[in-house]
Amino acid sequence: MKIEEMPDILTAQNIADYLGISRRRVYELFQLKPELGGIPNFDIGFSKRVRKIDFVRWIDEKVQEKSAI
C-alpha cells in the first residue's frame, strides 16, 4: 500500500504492514516518547491511533537522521 492510499488515521496494523515490521514492534515504538524515536500516537478508548501526517513526519525525521550520519 502506498502512503497516499492509507487512511488519515492509522492503526498499528496499518503501520506494521507499511513498514514490514510486526505489530508488536509498532506498539513498542508507541511506548517511546517521540523525542526518543517513538511514533507519535493518541488513544481512542483502549486503542492507539496515529494521524497519517504525524507518521509521514516521523518517517521524514528518520530519513533525515540517517542522512546526517
Short mmCIF file of the C-alpha atoms (twelve columns), coordinates in Angstrom:
data_MODEL
# 
_entry.id   MODEL 
# 
loop_
_atom_site.group_PDB 
_atom_site.id 
_atom_site.type_symbol 
_atom_site.label_atom_id 
_atom_site.label_alt_id 
_atom_site.label_comp_id 
_atom_site.label_asym_id 
_atom_site.label_seq_id 
_atom_site.Cartn_x 
_atom_site.Cartn_y 
_atom_site.Cartn_z 
_atom_site.pdbx_PDB_model_num 
ATOM 1  C CA . MET A 1  0.000   0.000  0.000  1 
ATOM 2  C CA . LYS A 2  1.253   3.469  -0.864 1 
ATOM 3  C CA . ILE A 3  1.224   6.207  1.746  1 
ATOM 4  C CA . GLU A 4  -1.291  8.158  -0.352 1 
ATOM 5  C CA . GLU A 5  -3.721  5.225  -0.162 1 
ATOM 6  C CA . MET A 6  -3.551  4.955  3.624  1 
ATOM 7  C CA . PRO A 7  -6.384  6.376  5.749  1 
ATOM 8  C CA . ASP A 8  -5.902  9.689  7.580  1 
ATOM 9  C CA . ILE A 9  -5.965  7.875  10.924 1 
ATOM 10 C CA . LEU A 10 -3.724  4.803  11.126 1 
ATOM 11 C CA . THR A 11 -3.814  1.686  13.272 1 
ATOM 12 C CA . ALA A 12 -0.802  -0.268 14.480 1 
ATOM 13 C CA . GLN A 13 -1.609  -2.855 11.804 1 
ATOM 14 C CA . ASN A 14 -1.580  -0.207 9.046  1 
ATOM 15 C CA . ILE A 15 1.851   0.927  10.200 1 
ATOM 16 C CA . ALA A 16 3.175   -2.616 10.601 1 
ATOM 17 C CA . ASP A 17 2.058   -3.524 7.086  1 
ATOM 18 C CA . TYR A 18 3.553   -0.372 5.602  1 
ATOM 19 C CA . LEU A 19 6.920   -0.716 7.366  1 
ATOM 20 C CA . GLY A 20 7.097   -4.501 7.076  1 
ATOM 21 C CA . ILE A 21 7.547   -4.967 10.820 1 
ATOM 22 C CA . SER A 22 5.490   -6.729 13.458 1 
ATOM 23 C CA . ARG A 23 2.539   -5.082 15.141 1 
ATOM 24 C CA . ARG A 24 4.283   -5.797 18.441 1 
ATOM 25 C CA . ARG A 25 7.264   -3.693 17.316 1 
ATOM 26 C CA . VAL A 26 4.880   -0.863 16.375 1 
ATOM 27 C CA . TYR A 27 3.419   -0.959 19.890 1 
ATOM 28 C CA . GLU A 28 6.957   -0.830 21.286 1 
ATOM 29 C CA . LEU A 29 7.563   2.293  19.204 1 
ATOM 30 C CA . PHE A 30 4.294   3.733  20.554 1 
ATOM 31 C CA . GLN A 31 5.677   3.354  24.089 1 
ATOM 32 C CA . LEU A 32 8.727   5.502  23.318 1 
ATOM 33 C CA . LYS A 33 8.445   9.255  23.555 1 
ATOM 34 C CA . PRO A 34 8.618   10.872 20.100 1 
ATOM 35 C CA . GLU A 35 11.771  12.768 21.077 1 
ATOM 36 C CA . LEU A 36 13.397  9.367  21.732 1 
ATOM 37 C CA . GLY A 37 12.352  7.947  18.362 1 
ATOM 38 C CA . GLY A 38 8.835   6.774  19.150 1 
ATOM 39 C CA . ILE A 39 5.885   7.126  16.808 1 
ATOM 40 C CA . PRO A 40 3.539   9.915  17.971 1 
ATOM 41 C CA . ASN A 41 0.127   8.449  18.785 1 
ATOM 42 C CA . PHE A 42 -3.081  9.034  20.704 1 
ATOM 43 C CA . ASP A 43 -5.672  6.907  22.464 1 
ATOM 44 C CA . ILE A 44 -9.185  6.125  21.307 1 
ATOM 45 C CA . GLY A 45 -10.531 4.127  24.207 1 
ATOM 46 C CA . PHE A 46 -8.082  1.255  24.630 1 
ATOM 47 C CA . SER A 47 -6.755  1.571  21.071 1 
ATOM 48 C CA . LYS A 48 -3.789  3.551  19.807 1 
ATOM 49 C CA . ARG A 49 -4.082  5.610  16.633 1 
ATOM 50 C CA . VAL A 50 -1.705  7.780  14.603 1 
ATOM 51 C CA . ARG A 51 -2.501  10.684 12.329 1 
ATOM 52 C CA . LYS A 52 -1.057  9.971  8.898  1 
ATOM 53 C CA . ILE A 53 0.553   13.404 8.811  1 
ATOM 54 C CA . ASP A 54 2.431   12.605 12.055 1 
ATOM 55 C CA . PHE A 55 3.509   9.223  10.689 1 
ATOM 56 C CA . VAL A 56 4.850   10.798 7.485  1 
ATOM 57 C CA . ARG A 57 6.698   13.410 9.554  1 
ATOM 58 C CA . TRP A 58 8.157   10.622 11.738 1 
ATOM 59 C CA . ILE A 59 9.416   8.777  8.641  1 
ATOM 60 C CA . ASP A 60 10.922  12.005 7.265  1 
ATOM 61 C CA . GLU A 61 12.742  12.560 10.579 1 
ATOM 62 C CA . LYS A 62 14.151  9.019  10.458 1 
ATOM 63 C CA . VAL A 63 15.418  9.589  6.907  1 
ATOM 64 C CA . GLN A 64 16.992  12.914 7.948  1 
ATOM 65 C CA . GLU A 65 18.704  11.273 10.944 1 
ATOM 66 C CA . LYS A 66 20.190  8.612  8.694  1 
ATOM 67 C CA . SER A 67 21.410  11.079 6.079  1 
ATOM 68 C CA . ALA A 68 23.035  13.254 8.773  1 
ATOM 69 C CA . ILE A 69 25.388  10.427 9.744  1 
# 
